Amino acid sequence: MSRPITAFLVLLLGACQPGDFPDLDSFASDLPLVVMDTHGVKVDRDRLWDEDDKREWAPVDATFIPLDDDGLARLAGPSEYAGRGGLHIRGSSSAEEYRKKSYTFETWDDMNQDQDVSLLGLPEEEDWVLHGPQSDKSLMRNALAYEWHRRLGRYSARTTFVELFVKDHSLGALDWNDYRGVYTFMEKIKRDDNRVDIAKLLPEHEREPEISGGYLLRVDWLGDDESRFIDTDRCGCQFQLESPEIDEITGAQRVWLEAHLDDFEAVLLGDDFADPTRGYAAWIDVGSFVDYLLIQELARNVDAYVLSTWLYKDRDGLLSMGPVWDFNGSLGNADYFEAWDVQGWHYENPEFPGDNPWAWCWWERLLQDPGFRAAVAQRWAGLRGDELSDTSLGSDIDGWELQLEGAAHRNFERWDVLGEYVWPNDERSEDRQSYAEEVAYLRQWVRARAAWMDDELAGWEG
């Protein structure tokens, strides 16, 4: 529900500004604005998060200010949401390495309980992400990949760009020292009617068909606590269970899921694995695997297949890949796994799959089937005529460059990283001295990568 800006934000407005930043009382952005008042809690301090991924929530007063009728957002303008919430740092290597932090945000009611809210045009929920791109100097790689995956008819996190202020001091007014730059406000992946829309599994669901779903799984960095994982016998895959949570799944449900995955692997690794009725196609949504591969390879994402990888199984449904997630080290923006090169399949680079070798087993087998490879080629050819054409891909980049141009100037005044190497940037990153050069590199890289895939996949059609 939209309501006028709250009194606390009016009192926060101050006049301190670095460089050539405007006065806050006259500041207007082409992007929605988000203000988080932590009441003096330094949310970026190490004590609020640790390597075991235990994050302490900082209670905040959150204000979301959408674009007004003139297409601009102002700090003193009407807010879409002004209420309670919780904030903490998110990420692993990015939380440790980057000065510009990313955050998980929850919307709360007045009793600090989770509350579903629609924010900036996104469907109602309580769990959100404020992703702060620092190594990605185009600011748009995640948003692009998610948009392209959605365009293929698959769910991926919806996004909108914002400019973020975090007031983490108790004295004085809000000023430009609280400015955190351009962020991608996005949905957190979870089971939900408006996100990963699968059945809710309850403790009493211990017989088929109810016990068959829904399950939401993630493949990521492995931990020491084996009880957190669903393991498979033949491939040795370890899946982190996201829904239901590991402390909520019953013993019967866990046994059923592990047996189902083991039975699938037995078929996948068997002699008749490519048979259209007895093989893997009876167990997985092949189209979802095809679309996942195409987005990951178009982006040449360093985490593809083995990290930041999600899959789900609905009740009485097939195993499905997705949503796609985490594309900072993609689209030419990494200096390892040969990710800077527009030529070559990501999965064929000499170091792959070093980060998590067991997770590659399913894909390795699928790619041995000429029928699967032909399906990939045919899908790509169709998409290149419309959804992923050069015109469509270029238009996405051009449109967001125009939208971000003014805010990008302020972002890079705050985070002076243009022309500097920020892990895992490609080796030529220091040659690009401006935001326009970063976007031009991205645009050229995407076009060249798609052209290489055109040539290569023409040979996969059989």
C-alpha positions in Angstrom: 0.0 0.0 0.0 1.3 3.4 -1.0 1.6 6.0 1.8 3.3 9.4 2.3 6.9 9.4 3.3 7.3 8.9 7.0 8.5 11.6 9.4 11.7 9.8 10.2 12.9 10.0 6.6 12.1 13.7 6.3 14.3 14.3 9.4 17.1 12.2 7.8 17.6 14.5 4.8 20.9 16.3 5.1 23.1 18.5 2.9 26.5 16.8 3.0 27.6 15.6 -0.4 30.9 14.4 -1.8 32.3 15.5 -5.2 29.7 17.0 -7.5 26.7 15.2 -6.0 23.6 17.3 -5.8 21.9 18.4 -2.5 19.7 15.6 -1.2 16.7 17.8 -1.0 16.9 18.4 -4.8 18.2 15.0 -5.8 16.1 13.1 -8.3 16.9 9.6 -9.8 15.8 7.7 -12.9 15.6 4.7 -10.6 13.5 3.9 -7.5 15.1 4.7 -4.2 15.5 2.5 -1.2 16.5 3.8 2.3 17.4 1.5 5.1 17.8 3.0 8.6 19.6 0.6 10.9 19.4 2.8 14.0 23.1 2.8 14.4 23.9 -0.8 13.7 26.9 -1.2 11.3 25.4 -4.0 9.2 28.7 -4.5 7.3 30.7 -5.4 10.4 32.3 -8.8 10.6 30.5 -9.7 13.9 27.2 -9.7 12.1 28.2 -12.6 9.9 30.7 -15.4 9.8 32.1 -18.1 7.6 29.5 -20.6 8.8 26.9 -18.5 7.0 25.2 -17.5 10.2 23.8 -14.1 9.7 22.4 -11.8 12.4 19.4 -9.7 11.4 19.6 -6.0 11.9 16.2 -4.5 12.4 15.6 -1.6 10.0 13.1 1.0 9.0 12.8 0.6 5.3 11.5 3.0 2.8 10.8 2.2 -0.9 10.2 5.2 -3.2 9.0 4.4 -6.7 9.2 6.6 -9.8 6.7 9.4 -9.8 4.5 10.5 -12.6 7.5 12.4 -14.2 9.6 9.3 -14.2 11.8 10.3 -11.3 12.1 9.3 -7.7 12.9 11.8 -4.9 13.8 11.2 -1.3 11.0 13.5 -0.2 8.5 12.0 -2.6 5.7 9.5 -1.8 6.8 6.1 -0.6 5.4 2.8 -1.7 6.4 1.1 1.5 7.6 2.5 4.8 7.8 -0.1 7.5 9.9 -2.5 9.4 12.3 -5.1 8.1 15.4 -7.1 8.7 18.7 -6.7 6.9 21.9 -8.7 6.8 24.9 -9.3 4.4 24.6 -12.1 1.9 27.1 -13.9 -0.2 30.2 -15.9 0.5 33.4 -14.7 -1.3 31.7 -11.4 -2.2 30.9 -10.8 1.4 34.5 -11.2 2.3 36.2 -9.6 -0.7 34.0 -6.7 -1.8 33.6 -3.3 -0.2 30.2 -2.9 -1.7 28.1 -5.5 0.1 25.0 -7.4 -1.0 22.1 -7.9 1.4 19.2 -10.1 2.2 16.1 -8.2 3.2 12.9 -9.3 4.9 9.7 -7.3 5.3 8.3 -7.4 8.8 5.2 -6.2 10.6 5.2 -4.1 13.7 6.0 -7.2 15.8 9.0 -8.0 13.7 7.2 -11.0 12.1 7.5 -11.8 8.4 5.0 -10.0 6.3 4.2 -10.4 2.6 4.5 -7.1 0.8 4.5 -6.1 -2.9 7.5 -3.9 -3.6 8.3 -1.9 -6.7 5.8 -3.9 -8.8 7.0 -7.3 -7.8 4.5 -9.9 -6.4 3.9 -10.1 -2.7 6.5 -11.9 -0.6 8.6 -11.4 2.5 12.1 -12.5 1.3 14.2 -10.2 -1.0 17.7 -9.6 -2.2 19.6 -6.3 -2.6 22.4 -7.4 -4.9 25.3 -4.9 -5.1 27.3 -5.5 -8.3 30.9 -4.5 -7.8 32.9 -6.8 -10.0 30.2 -6.5 -12.7 30.8 -2.9 -13.8 28.0 -3.1 -16.4 25.7 -3.4 -13.3 23.3 -5.6 -15.4 24.7 -9.1 -15.9 22.4 -10.8 -13.3 19.4 -8.9 -14.5 20.1 -9.8 -18.2 20.5 -13.5 -17.5 17.3 -13.7 -15.5 15.4 -11.8 -18.1 16.6 -14.1 -20.9 15.7 -17.2 -18.9 12.2 -15.8 -18.2 11.8 -15.0 -21.9 12.2 -18.7 -22.6 9.1 -19.3 -20.5 11.0 -20.3 -17.3 10.8 -18.7 -13.9 13.7 -16.6 -12.8 14.0 -13.9 -10.2 12.2 -10.7 -11.2 14.5 -7.7 -10.8 14.4 -3.9 -10.7 17.3 -1.5 -10.4 17.4 0.9 -7.4 19.7 3.4 -5.7 20.3 2.4 -2.1 21.0 4.5 1.0 21.9 2.7 4.3 21.9 5.0 7.3 23.9 3.0 9.8 24.7 5.8 12.3 22.4 7.2 15.0 23.6 10.8 14.9 23.0 13.4 12.2 20.9 13.3 9.1 21.0 11.1 6.0 23.7 12.4 3.7 25.7 11.2 0.7 28.1 9.3 2.9 25.1 6.8 3.4 24.8 6.3 -0.4 25.6 2.7 -1.4 25.1 3.0 -5.2 23.2 1.0 -7.8 21.6 -2.2 -6.6 19.6 -4.9 -8.3 16.5 -5.5 -6.1 15.3 -9.0 -6.8 13.3 -11.9 -5.6 15.0 -14.5 -3.4 14.6 -18.0 -4.9 12.0 -20.0 -2.8 9.0 -22.1 -3.1 6.0 -19.8 -3.6 3.0 -19.4 -5.8 4.7 -16.4 -7.5 8.2 -17.8 -7.6 9.0 -21.5 -7.8 5.4 -22.6 -8.0 5.4 -26.2 -6.7 3.3 -27.9 -4.1 3.9 -27.3 -0.4 5.1 -30.5 1.2 3.8 -31.0 4.8 4.9 -33.4 7.5 1.8 -35.5 7.0 2.6 -36.1 3.4 4.3 -39.5 3.6 2.6 -41.5 0.9 2.3 -41.1 -2.9 1.3 -39.0 -4.6 1.7 -36.3 -1.9 5.2 -37.4 -0.9 6.4 -36.9 -4.5 6.7 -33.1 -4.2 7.4 -30.4 -4.0 11.1 -30.4 -3.4 13.5 -27.4 -4.1 17.2 -28.3 -4.3 20.4 -26.4 -4.7 23.9 -27.4 -5.8 26.6 -25.2 -4.3 29.7 -25.1 -2.1 29.9 -28.2 0.0 29.9 -28.0 3.8 31.1 -30.3 6.6 27.6 -31.0 8.0 26.5 -34.0 5.9 23.1 -34.0 7.5 22.3 -30.9 5.5 22.6 -32.7 2.2 20.6 -35.1 0.1 23.2 -37.5 -1.4 23.0 -39.8 -4.5 24.8 -43.2 -4.7 26.0 -43.4 -8.2 27.1 -39.9 -9.1 27.9 -38.8 -5.5 25.9 -35.6 -6.0 25.1 -33.6 -2.8 22.0 -31.4 -3.0 21.2 -28.8 -0.4 17.5 -29.0 0.5 15.8 -25.6 0.4 12.2 -26.7 0.5 11.1 -28.2 2.8 14.0 -27.1 5.0 16.4 -29.8 6.2 15.0 -29.6 9.8 11.4 -29.9 8.5 11.6 -32.9 6.2 10.4 -36.1 7.7 12.4 -39.3 7.6 10.0 -40.9 5.1 10.2 -37.9 2.8 14.0 -37.9 2.8 14.1 -41.7 2.1 11.6 -41.2 -0.8 13.6 -38.3 -2.3 17.0 -40.0 -2.1 15.5 -43.2 -3.6 13.9 -41.2 -6.4 17.2 -39.6 -7.3 19.1 -42.9 -7.1 16.5 -44.5 -9.4 16.9 -41.7 -11.9 20.7 -42.0 -11.8 20.4 -45.8 -12.4 18.4 -45.1 -15.6 20.6 -42.2 -16.6 23.8 -44.3 -16.4 22.2 -47.4 -17.8 22.4 -48.9 -21.3 19.0 -47.6 -22.4 19.4 -44.1 -21.0 18.6 -42.4 -24.4 15.4 -44.5 -25.0 12.5 -41.9 -25.2 10.2 -44.0 -23.0 12.5 -46.0 -20.7 15.3 -43.6 -20.5 16.0 -40.3 -18.7 13.2 -38.5 -20.6 10.7 -40.2 -18.4 12.3 -38.7 -15.3 13.3 -35.1 -16.2 11.8 -32.1 -17.9 14.2 -32.2 -20.8 13.3 -28.8 -22.1 14.2 -27.2 -18.8 17.7 -28.8 -19.0 18.0 -27.6 -22.6 17.1 -24.0 -21.7 19.4 -24.0 -18.6 22.3 -25.1 -20.7 21.7 -22.5 -23.4 21.5 -19.6 -20.9 24.6 -20.8 -19.0 26.6 -21.3 -22.2 25.5 -18.0 -23.8 26.7 -16.3 -20.7 29.7 -18.6 -20.3 29.0 -18.5 -16.6 31.9 -19.7 -14.4 29.5 -21.3 -11.9 27.4 -23.1 -14.5 26.3 -26.7 -13.7 28.2 -27.2 -10.4 27.5 -24.1 -8.3 24.6 -21.7 -7.8 22.5 -24.3 -9.5 18.9 -25.0 -8.6 16.4 -27.7 -9.5 13.0 -28.7 -8.3 10.5 -31.5 -8.4 6.8 -30.8 -8.2 4.2 -33.3 -6.9 3.7 -36.0 -9.6 6.1 -33.9 -11.8 9.5 -34.4 -13.4 12.8 -33.2 -12.2 13.3 -29.7 -13.6 16.3 -27.4 -13.9 16.2 -23.8 -12.7 15.9 -21.1 -11.8 19.2 -19.8 -13.1 21.2 -17.8 -10.5 24.4 -15.7 -9.9 25.9 -14.4 -13.1 28.5 -12.0 -11.8 31.3 -14.1 -13.3 29.7 -14.4 -16.7 29.4 -12.6 -20.1 33.1 -12.1 -20.4 33.6 -10.9 -16.8 36.0 -13.5 -15.4 39.7 -14.4 -15.8 39.5 -18.2 -15.1 37.8 -21.2 -16.7 38.6 -19.4 -20.0 35.4 -17.4 -19.4 36.7 -14.3 -21.2 36.8 -16.2 -24.5 33.8 -16.0 -26.7 34.8 -19.3 -28.3 34.6 -22.7 -26.6 32.1 -24.5 -24.4 32.3 -23.7 -20.7 32.2 -27.3 -19.8 35.1 -28.2 -22.1 37.6 -25.8 -20.5 40.6 -27.7 -19.0 39.9 -26.7 -15.4 36.2 -27.6 -15.4 34.5 -28.8 -13.2 37.1 -28.1 -10.5 34.8 -26.5 -7.9 32.4 -29.4 -7.5 33.2 -32.3 -9.9 30.4 -34.6 -8.7 27.7 -32.2 -9.8 28.8 -32.6 -13.5 27.8 -36.3 -13.7 24.2 -35.8 -15.0 25.2 -33.3 -17.6 28.1 -35.4 -18.8 25.8 -38.3 -19.5 23.1 -36.1 -21.2 25.6 -34.7 -23.6 26.5 -38.2 -24.7 23.0 -38.6 -26.2 22.9 -37.3 -29.8 19.1 -36.7 -29.3 19.8 -34.3 -26.4 22.4 -32.5 -28.4 20.0 -32.2 -31.3 17.3 -30.8 -29.0 19.8 -28.1 -27.8 20.6 -27.2 -31.3 17.0 -27.0 -32.5 15.9 -24.9 -29.5 18.8 -22.5 -30.1 17.9 -22.1 -33.7 14.3 -21.2 -32.8 15.3 -18.8 -30.1 17.8 -17.0 -32.4 14.9 -16.0 -34.6 13.1 -14.1 -31.8 13.7 -14.3 -28.1 17.5 -14.4 -28.2 18.1 -12.7 -31.6 20.9 -10.2 -31.9 18.3 -7.5 -32.0 16.6 -8.7 -28.8 19.8 -9.2 -26.9 21.2 -5.8 -28.0 18.0 -4.0 -27.2 18.0 -5.3 -23.6 21.6 -4.0 -23.1 20.9 -0.7 -24.8 17.7 -0.1 -22.8 19.2 -0.8 -19.4 22.3 1.3 -20.3 20.0 4.2 -20.9 18.1 3.6 -17.7 21.3 3.2 -15.6 23.4 5.9 -17.2 22.8 8.7 -14.6 22.8 6.4 -11.6 26.0 4.7 -12.8 27.8 8.0 -12.6 27.0 8.3 -8.9 27.7 4.6 -8.3 31.2 4.8 -9.6 31.8 8.1 -7.7 31.0 6.1 -4.6 32.9 2.9 -5.7 35.9 4.0 -7.8 36.5 0.7 -9.6 36.4 1.7 -13.3 39.8 0.9 -14.8 40.7 -1.3 -11.9 40.8 -5.1 -11.6 38.1 -6.4 -9.2 38.2 -10.2 -8.8 37.3 -12.0 -11.0 37.5 -9.5 -13.9 38.9 -10.4 -17.3 42.5 -9.4 -18.0 41.5 -6.4 -20.1 39.3 -4.9 -17.5 41.9 -2.2 -16.6 41.7 -0.9 -20.2 38.0 0.1 -19.8 38.0 3.5 -18.1 34.3 4.4 -18.3 30.8 2.9 -17.8 30.1 3.4 -21.5 33.2 1.3 -22.3 32.1 -1.5 -19.9 28.7 -1.7 -21.6 30.2 -1.6 -25.1 32.5 -4.5 -24.1 29.5 -6.4 -22.8 27.5 -5.7 -26.0 30.3 -6.8 -28.3 31.0 -9.9 -26.2 27.4 -11.1 -26.2 27.1 -10.6 -30.0 30.3 -12.5 -30.7 29.4 -15.3 -28.3 26.0 -15.8 -29.8 27.6 -16.0 -33.3 30.1 -18.6 -32.1 27.2 -20.7 -30.7 25.4 -20.3 -34.0 28.2 -22.0 -35.9 28.9 -24.7 -33.3 25.3 -25.8 -32.7 24.7 -26.1 -36.4 26.8 -29.2 -36.2 24.7 -30.6 -33.3 21.5 -31.1 -35.3 22.6 -34.6 -36.4 
